[in-house]
Amino acid sequence: MKSARLARIDSKLPRRGFAMVTITVVDEHGFTHHYAPVETPTGALRDAVTLMHLHSTASDAAAAPTEVEAG
């Protein structure tokens, strides 16, 4: 089984307590948007990922009670 290779960041490594983040987004029309790498504090990264999970429609659907449970 082949392992996926991660893209290499051409710049220096992030400072201690920071992470280099590259965001790729696929919108509702199927267009892919790539954002430049940004160095961000790891706490801010964790908060952003948490917010995205909380507002995700996929997680909303998974958390919603089914008709059998509700009725």
N, CA, C and O atoms as a GROMACS GRO file, in nm:
protein
  284
    1MET      N    1   0.084  -0.117   0.000
    1MET     CA    2   0.000   0.000   0.000
    1MET      C    3   0.089   0.124   0.000
    1MET      O    4   0.178   0.136   0.084
    2LYS      N    5   0.065   0.215  -0.094
    2LYS     CA    6   0.146   0.337  -0.102
    2LYS      C    7   0.098   0.437   0.002
    2LYS      O    8  -0.022   0.449   0.028
    3SER      N    9   0.192   0.509   0.060
    3SER     CA   10   0.154   0.614   0.153
    3SER      C   11   0.149   0.746   0.078
    3SER      O   12   0.227   0.769  -0.015
    4ALA      N   13   0.058   0.833   0.117
    4ALA     CA   14   0.044   0.964   0.054
    4ALA      C   15   0.160   1.052   0.094
    4ALA      O   16   0.203   1.052   0.210
    5ARG      N   17   0.211   1.127  -0.001
    5ARG     CA   18   0.319   1.220   0.029
    5ARG      C   19   0.261   1.358   0.055
    5ARG      O   20   0.175   1.405  -0.020
    6LEU      N   21   0.307   1.420   0.158
    6LEU     CA   22   0.263   1.555   0.191
    6LEU      C   23   0.346   1.657   0.114
    6LEU      O   24   0.464   1.635   0.087
    7ALA      N   25   0.282   1.767   0.080
    7ALA     CA   26   0.353   1.874   0.009
    7ALA      C   27   0.459   1.932   0.101
    7ALA      O   28   0.437   1.952   0.221
    8ARG      N   29   0.572   1.960   0.045
    8ARG     CA   30   0.681   2.017   0.121
    8ARG      C   31   0.671   2.169   0.118
    8ARG      O   32   0.648   2.228   0.013
    9ILE      N   33   0.687   2.232   0.232
    9ILE     CA   34   0.685   2.378   0.240
    9ILE      C   35   0.825   2.428   0.210
    9ILE      O   36   0.922   2.385   0.272
   10ASP      N   37   0.834   2.519   0.113
   10ASP     CA   38   0.965   2.566   0.068
   10ASP      C   39   1.032   2.663   0.166
   10ASP      O   40   1.153   2.684   0.159
   11SER      N   41   0.955   2.722   0.256
   11SER     CA   42   1.013   2.818   0.348
   11SER      C   43   1.071   2.748   0.470
   11SER      O   44   1.070   2.625   0.480
   12LYS      N   45   1.122   2.827   0.562
   12LYS     CA   46   1.180   2.770   0.685
   12LYS      C   47   1.071   2.707   0.772
   12LYS      O   48   0.952   2.728   0.749
   13LEU      N   49   1.113   2.632   0.868
   13LEU     CA   50   1.020   2.570   0.962
   13LEU      C   51   0.959   2.676   1.052
   13LEU      O   52   1.021   2.780   1.076
   14PRO      N   53   0.838   2.652   1.104
   14PRO     CA   54   0.776   2.751   1.192
   14PRO      C   55   0.848   2.761   1.326
   14PRO      O   56   0.920   2.670   1.367
   15ARG      N   57   0.827   2.873   1.391
   15ARG     CA   58   0.884   2.893   1.524
   15ARG      C   59   0.818   2.798   1.624
   15ARG      O   60   0.713   2.741   1.595
   16ARG      N   61   0.879   2.783   1.739
   16ARG     CA   62   0.824   2.698   1.845
   16ARG      C   63   0.687   2.750   1.886
   16ARG      O   64   0.670   2.870   1.911
   17GLY      N   65   0.589   2.661   1.892
   17GLY     CA   66   0.452   2.699   1.929
   17GLY      C   67   0.369   2.747   1.811
   17GLY      O   68   0.254   2.786   1.829
   18PHE      N   69   0.425   2.743   1.691
   18PHE     CA   70   0.356   2.786   1.571
   18PHE      C   71   0.350   2.670   1.472
   18PHE      O   72   0.422   2.572   1.486
   19ALA      N   73   0.263   2.682   1.373
   19ALA     CA   74   0.252   2.581   1.268
   19ALA      C   75   0.241   2.651   1.134
   19ALA      O   76   0.184   2.759   1.124
   20MET      N   77   0.297   2.588   1.030
   20MET     CA   78   0.279   2.638   0.895
   20MET      C   79   0.153   2.570   0.840
   20MET      O   80   0.143   2.447   0.840
   21VAL      N   81   0.058   2.651   0.795
   21VAL     CA   82  -0.071   2.600   0.752
   21VAL      C   83  -0.097   2.643   0.608
   21VAL      O   84  -0.079   2.759   0.573
   22THR      N   85  -0.138   2.548   0.526
   22THR     CA   86  -0.182   2.576   0.390
   22THR      C   87  -0.325   2.528   0.380
   22THR      O   88  -0.356   2.414   0.416
   23ILE      N   89  -0.413   2.613   0.331
   23ILE     CA   90  -0.555   2.579   0.324
   23ILE      C   91  -0.595   2.560   0.179
   23ILE      O   92  -0.564   2.643   0.093
   24THR      N   93  -0.664   2.452   0.152
   24THR     CA   94  -0.722   2.425   0.022
   24THR      C   95  -0.872   2.406   0.041
   24THR      O   96  -0.915   2.326   0.124
   25VAL      N   97  -0.950   2.479  -0.037
   25VAL     CA   98  -1.095   2.478  -0.023
   25VAL      C   99  -1.158   2.439  -0.156
   25VAL      O  100  -1.118   2.489  -0.261
   26VAL      N  101  -1.256   2.350  -0.150
   26VAL     CA  102  -1.338   2.319  -0.267
   26VAL      C  103  -1.475   2.378  -0.241
   26VAL      O  104  -1.542   2.340  -0.144
   27ASP      N  105  -1.519   2.471  -0.328
   27ASP     CA  106  -1.647   2.538  -0.305
   27ASP      C  107  -1.763   2.459  -0.364
   27ASP      O  108  -1.744   2.352  -0.422
   28GLU      N  109  -1.884   2.514  -0.350
   28GLU     CA  110  -2.004   2.445  -0.394
   28GLU      C  111  -2.013   2.425  -0.545
   28GLU      O  112  -2.093   2.346  -0.592
   29HIS      N  113  -1.930   2.497  -0.620
   29HIS     CA  114  -1.927   2.484  -0.766
   29HIS      C  115  -1.817   2.389  -0.812
   29HIS      O  116  -1.800   2.367  -0.932
   30GLY      N  117  -1.743   2.333  -0.718
   30GLY     CA  118  -1.636   2.240  -0.752
   30GLY      C  119  -1.502   2.307  -0.780
   30GLY      O  120  -1.406   2.241  -0.818
   31PHE      N  121  -1.495   2.439  -0.761
   31PHE     CA  122  -1.369   2.511  -0.782
   31PHE      C  123  -1.279   2.492  -0.660
   31PHE      O  124  -1.326   2.494  -0.546
   32THR      N  125  -1.152   2.473  -0.685
   32THR     CA  126  -1.054   2.455  -0.578
   32THR      C  127  -0.976   2.584  -0.560
   32THR      O  128  -0.925   2.642  -0.656
   33HIS      N  129  -0.968   2.629  -0.436
   33HIS     CA  130  -0.896   2.751  -0.401
   33HIS      C  131  -0.780   2.714  -0.310
   33HIS      O  132  -0.800   2.648  -0.207
   34HIS      N  133  -0.659   2.755  -0.347
   34HIS     CA  134  -0.540   2.728  -0.267
   34HIS      C  135  -0.495   2.860  -0.205
   34HIS      O  136  -0.482   2.961  -0.274
   35TYR      N  137  -0.472   2.859  -0.075
   35TYR     CA  138  -0.426   2.978  -0.005
   35TYR      C  139  -0.278   2.961   0.029
   35TYR      O  140  -0.232   2.850   0.056
   36ALA      N  141  -0.207   3.070   0.028
   36ALA     CA  142  -0.064   3.068   0.056
   36ALA      C  143  -0.040   3.020   0.199
   36ALA      O  144  -0.122   3.043   0.288
   37PRO      N  145   0.073   2.953   0.222
   37PRO     CA  146   0.104   2.908   0.359
   37PRO      C  147   0.113   3.027   0.454
   37PRO      O  148   0.162   3.134   0.418
   38VAL      N  149   0.067   3.006   0.575
   38VAL     CA  150   0.072   3.109   0.678
   38VAL      C  151   0.123   3.046   0.807
   38VAL      O  152   0.088   2.933   0.838
   39GLU      N  153   0.204   3.120   0.880
   39GLU     CA  154   0.252   3.073   1.010
   39GLU      C  155   0.155   3.125   1.115
   39GLU      O  156   0.132   3.245   1.126
   40THR      N  157   0.100   3.033   1.193
   40THR     CA  158  -0.001   3.071   1.292
   40THR      C  159   0.026   2.999   1.424
   40THR      O  160   0.081   2.889   1.424
   41PRO      N  161  -0.012   3.060   1.535
   41PRO     CA  162   0.003   2.991   1.664
   41PRO      C  163  -0.079   2.862   1.666
   41PRO      O  164  -0.189   2.858   1.612
   42THR      N  165  -0.025   2.758   1.728
   42THR     CA  166  -0.095   2.630   1.729
   42THR      C  167  -0.230   2.640   1.801
   42THR      O  168  -0.324   2.570   1.764
   43GLY      N  169  -0.242   2.726   1.900
   43GLY     CA  170  -0.370   2.745   1.969
   43GLY      C  171  -0.475   2.802   1.876
   43GLY      O  172  -0.591   2.760   1.880
   44ALA      N  173  -0.436   2.898   1.793
   44ALA     CA  174  -0.530   2.957   1.695
   44ALA      C  175  -0.572   2.852   1.594
   44ALA      O  176  -0.688   2.849   1.551
   45LEU      N  177  -0.480   2.766   1.555
   45LEU     CA  178  -0.511   2.659   1.460
   45LEU      C  179  -0.612   2.562   1.522
   45LEU      O  180  -0.709   2.524   1.456
   46ARG      N  181  -0.589   2.522   1.646
   46ARG     CA  182  -0.684   2.432   1.714
   46ARG      C  183  -0.822   2.496   1.725
   46ARG      O  184  -0.924   2.430   1.702
   47ASP      N  185  -0.827   2.627   1.760
   47ASP     CA  186  -0.955   2.697   1.771
   47ASP      C  187  -1.028   2.702   1.637
   47ASP      O  188  -1.149   2.681   1.631
   48ALA      N  189  -0.954   2.729   1.530
   48ALA     CA  190  -1.015   2.737   1.396
   48ALA      C  191  -1.071   2.603   1.353
   48ALA      O  192  -1.181   2.596   1.299
   49VAL      N  193  -0.996   2.496   1.377
   49VAL     CA  194  -1.044   2.363   1.340
   49VAL      C  195  -1.167   2.326   1.423
   49VAL      O  196  -1.262   2.267   1.370
   50THR      N  197  -1.167   2.360   1.549
   50THR     CA  198  -1.282   2.334   1.635
   50THR      C  199  -1.405   2.407   1.583
   50THR      O  200  -1.513   2.349   1.576
   51LEU      N  201  -1.390   2.535   1.547
   51LEU     CA  202  -1.502   2.612   1.494
   51LEU      C  203  -1.555   2.552   1.364
   51LEU      O  204  -1.676   2.544   1.344
   52MET      N  205  -1.464   2.509   1.278
   52MET     CA  206  -1.508   2.448   1.152
   52MET      C  207  -1.586   2.321   1.178
   52MET      O  208  -1.685   2.295   1.110
   53HIS      N  209  -1.543   2.240   1.274
   53HIS     CA  210  -1.615   2.118   1.308
   53HIS      C  211  -1.753   2.151   1.368
   53HIS      O  212  -1.852   2.084   1.336
   54LEU      N  213  -1.759   2.252   1.453
   54LEU     CA  214  -1.885   2.289   1.515
   54LEU      C  215  -1.986   2.340   1.414
   54LEU      O  216  -2.106   2.318   1.429
   55HIS      N  217  -1.938   2.409   1.310
   55HIS     CA  218  -2.027   2.468   1.210
   55HIS      C  219  -2.042   2.382   1.085
   55HIS      O  220  -2.107   2.423   0.989
   56SER      N  221  -1.984   2.265   1.086
   56SER     CA  222  -1.990   2.176   0.971
   56SER      C  223  -2.130   2.117   0.956
   56SER      O  224  -2.190   2.071   1.053
   57THR      N  225  -2.180   2.119   0.833
   57THR     CA  226  -2.312   2.058   0.809
   57THR      C  227  -2.304   1.907   0.825
   57THR      O  228  -2.403   1.844   0.862
   58ALA      N  229  -2.188   1.848   0.798
   58ALA     CA  230  -2.173   1.704   0.815
   58ALA      C  231  -2.185   1.666   0.962
   58ALA      O  232  -2.249   1.566   0.996
   59SER      N  233  -2.124   1.745   1.050
   59SER     CA  234  -2.134   1.712   1.192
   59SER      C  235  -2.273   1.744   1.245
   59SER      O  236  -2.320   1.678   1.338
   60ASP      N  237  -2.341   1.846   1.187
   60ASP     CA  238  -2.479   1.876   1.226
   60ASP      C  239  -2.569   1.758   1.194
   60ASP      O  240  -2.654   1.720   1.274
   61ALA      N  241  -2.552   1.701   1.075
   61ALA     CA  242  -2.635   1.588   1.033
   61ALA      C  243  -2.607   1.466   1.120
   61ALA      O  244  -2.699   1.391   1.154
   62ALA      N  245  -2.482   1.445   1.156
   62ALA     CA  246  -2.447   1.331   1.239
   62ALA      C  247  -2.503   1.345   1.381
   62ALA      O  248  -2.536   1.246   1.446
   63ALA      N  249  -2.513   1.470   1.430
   63ALA     CA  250  -2.560   1.493   1.566
   63ALA      C  251  -2.712   1.499   1.574
   63ALA      O  252  -2.768   1.486   1.683
   64ALA      N  253  -2.780   1.520   1.461
   64ALA     CA  254  -2.926   1.532   1.462
   64ALA      C  255  -2.991   1.397   1.491
   64ALA      O  256  -2.946   1.294   1.440
   65PRO      N  257  -3.096   1.396   1.573
   65PRO     CA  258  -3.165   1.270   1.601
   65PRO      C  259  -3.237   1.219   1.477
   65PRO      O  260  -3.287   1.298   1.397
   66THR      N  261  -3.241   1.090   1.461
   66THR     CA  262  -3.312   1.031   1.347
   66THR      C  263  -3.462   1.031   1.379
   66THR      O  264  -3.502   1.056   1.493
   67GLU      N  265  -3.545   1.002   1.278
   67GLU     CA  266  -3.690   0.999   1.299
   67GLU      C  267  -3.730   0.892   1.400
   67GLU      O  268  -3.824   0.912   1.477
   68VAL      N  269  -3.659   0.782   1.401
   68VAL     CA  270  -3.690   0.674   1.494
   68VAL      C  271  -3.662   0.718   1.638
   68VAL      O  272  -3.741   0.694   1.728
   69GLU      N  273  -3.546   0.785   1.657
   69GLU     CA  274  -3.510   0.831   1.791
   69GLU      C  275  -3.602   0.943   1.836
   69GLU      O  276  -3.639   0.950   1.954
   70ALA      N  277  -3.639   1.033   1.743
   70ALA     CA  278  -3.719   1.148   1.779
   70ALA      C  279  -3.866   1.111   1.806
   70ALA      O  280  -3.934   1.179   1.883
   71GLY      N  281  -3.916   1.005   1.742
   71GLY     CA  282  -4.056   0.980   1.744
   71GLY      C  283  -4.106   0.877   1.832
   71GLY      O  284  -4.226   0.852   1.836
   0.00000   0.00000   0.00000
